[in-house]
């Protein structure tokens, strides 16, 4: 059996993670602020939703791993699930970012139903996708190479959704109202806006996000000067503001966005791309590593082997911390740039920058891991990345260069451990086969994926609790200002501490570079012997 995988197949596999991250990073980066600032949910409610969904998701992960190991088709065990779930996953993403007109309790119910539907579809797609890498080749170094392509695809998908979505929202959410601007004095203007249709939760600010807006002679609306305003517009009604701090203000400088419509149309486009890329991955890949022919189906034994697998436990707990670390950083970025730096579109440049340096990190991961070992690279990457991101606590809102430098450096270093997590799950599956003479790839991957899902849920809960403690309300300017210290904490030392703990736990991971070479060699010899003993 050849262990080599063609570059074409590696690229095809990597496109699957590009598709997955349109959904995963789109949800991780934008869903929290969508729920609080657009859909109108309380941040604590959103945090509880994320945590609750992750616990149920953990159960479905394990069940999906068991199902994948027992799937029999002419396409293999794992590949067909990528095809079967491509379109349902895309549909679930569209529903997730829709904003039906429900009561407060109705909105919560809708959020739970659609979020649970998305996580179920993502599990049915991503558990088989992750397990597929372990059966494309039995060579752990070749899997590391496949993992590099996967992570390049992952970050490429991240660039697409995180870089383009805000601009798509601005484009599709354009209200195109009538605007009248009258210059007063000292870079101060009176701006009057009227729309031809009702618009829920319209967002009004200047293009560069510098000017402050104050309601002009409207006793029904709050009168604090803020960078932009969010409110419901009634058709034919004129809304008047005093805008200060902008020189030469024109209608072209104003951004007036229907956020609900913008999110809805933008996510539909992203969902179509997601489905198409998943279908390409199905046709481009092949399964080569199969369980031993004499291996009997025994779910009880599979779980017994898993629970006695020390490398799996170590990686599981570490992944819980490392995924929480990534999810907090990802989930707070848009809020940080919108409300602390007061420039939401700048977040798109920041996110694209993170993805670009992550691609560099993913490319470097293979040669560095082959030289120093995956375990060492994981520990150093997580520890240093967490220490660097903690420095953001010292940056004020004008320190744009410093914020970008710290964020990009942390992400470049962190790309190593992000890329290695699922590669090392393949090593854990090999260890289980080497030790127990049984292979349950799907179960190993599903249980490992459970940790990353729980990590995301814990991250959502942490964000929700901290923002709730600071009384954050995304639709109220006064509460946003009071929550700035909490937003800064979540962008810096809170994830940093989590990363340092995770790096410490990985010290107990026993699969060193030398040990994996021994395991790979032994397993290959067993397969050669088994193939020779099998009659034609």
Secondary structure, DSSP 4 states (H G I P E B T S, - for coil): ------HHHHHHHHHHHHHHHHHHHHHHHHHHHIIIIIS---HHHHHHHHHHHHHHHHHHHHHHHHHHHH---TT-SSHHHHHHHHHHHHHHHHHHT------HHHHHHHHHHHHHHHHHHHHHHHHHHHHHHHHH-S-HHHHHHHHHHHHHHHHHHHHHHHHHHHHHHHHHTB---EEEEEE-SSSEEEEEEE-SS-EEEEEEEETTS--EEEE-S-TTS----BSSEEEEEPTT-EEEEEEES-SS--GGGEEEEEHHHHHHHHHHHHHHHHHHHHHHHHHH--------TTPPP-HHHHHHHHHT-HHHHHHHHHHHHHHHHHHHHHHHHHHIIIIISS-HHHHHHHHHHHHHHHHHHHHHHHHHHHHH-HHHHHHHHHHHHHHHHGGGGG--TT-HHHHHHHHHHHHHHHHHHHHHHHHHHHHHHHHHHHHHS---HHHHHHHHHHHHHHHHHHHHHHHHHHHHHTT--TT-HHHHHHTHHHHHHHHTHHHHHHHHHHHHHHTT----HHHHHHHHHHHHHHHHHHHHHS--
